[in-house]
Amino acid sequence: QVQLVESGGGLVQPGGSLRLSCAGAKDIPRISFMGWHRRAPGKEREMVALIGNTGLTNYADSVKGRFTVSRDSAKGTVDLHMNNLKPEDTGVYYCRVRRADVGDYWGQGTQVTVSS
């Protein structure tokens, strides 16, 4: 049974940095892409950053230039490096893994709070 586990969330001041990690995808076959979504308080879940098998990335406009997504296919992990964090980045961050023939796997989420 697939279980994606996120780590690295927490409380950080504006302008600070965090790194989120997601583990558990090592044994998932036929992965199309991996990445991160988030749900801010009172808002719907939105895509933050995705990375494909070739390393091609896609970012939400609001995080371009500040966030970097990376993956280690051998380990089955995907990370999100977040710099220059803003209060509007606050939310629950979810790891997502798309298996081509089945659909999406999701993690349980990790809280990120940006506040002074």
N, C-alpha and C positions, 0 to 999 in steps of 0.2 A: 504494500500500500504506500502510495506516494505521500510524503509529508514534507512540505516546504517550511523552513524555519527561518524567520528573519531575526536579525540582531543588530545592535548599534544605535537604536533610537535613544532619545533622552531630551534633556532640557539644555538649550544653548542660547547665548545672547545674540542679538542681531549682529551680523557681520562674522559670526563664528562659522565653524565647520563641523561636519559629522560625516562618518562613513557607515552606510548600511550594508549589511551582508545577508545573503540568502543562500542557504544550503539545502541539499536534499534532492537535487535534480540529476545526480550522477547516473541513475539507472533508468531514467526516462528516455525511451527511444524516439527517434524521429522528431526531435525538437526543431520547431520552426524559428522561434525567437524566444527571448527571455527579457524581463524588464521589471519596471516598477510603475505602480499607480499610487494615487493618494486620495484620501477623502478628507477634505477640510470640514470643520464644524459647520453644519447646516447646508452643506453642498453635496453634490453627487460625486462619486468617484471619477477621477480623471487620470488620463495617461500622463506620466511624467517623463519616462525614458524607456526606449526599447533597443535591443541589440540583436541582430540576426546572426545566422551562422557564418556569414562572410565578414562579420564585424561592422556591417552597416548599421548606423545608429539613427534614431529618430527622437527628438526632444520636443517637449512642450515649449512654446515660445517664451513662457514665463521663466524657464530655467536655463535657457540657452546661454552658454558662456559661464555659467555658475556650477552646473552639475555635470558629472561625467559618469556614464555607465560602462561597466566592463564585465567580462565573463571569463571563466576558466572552465572550458568544456570538459577537460579531463577530471576536474574535481566536482563538476556539476554545481558551480556557484555563480552567482551574479551579484556584483557590488554596485553601490551608488555613492559616489563621492560628491558631497554637497559643500560648496563654498559660498561665502558671502550670504549666509542665510538671512532671510527676511521674516518678519512676523507672519506674512501671508503664506509662508511655506509650512506653517503649523498644520498638522493633521496626522492621520494614521496612514502609514506607508505599507503597501502590499506588494509582495513579490508575485510575479506572474510568469508562468512557463506554458507556452503553447506547444502542444503535441499535434503534429500535422493531421493524424488520423483519428484523434479523440477529442481534442479541444483544450481548454485551459485548466491548469492547476493553479491554485492560489494559496498563499500563505495566510496566516492568521492576522498578520499586521503588527507593526511596531510604531509606537507613538513618537512623534517628533514635535517638540514644542520650542518655538523661537520667541523668547521674551526677555526683557530686561528686568 
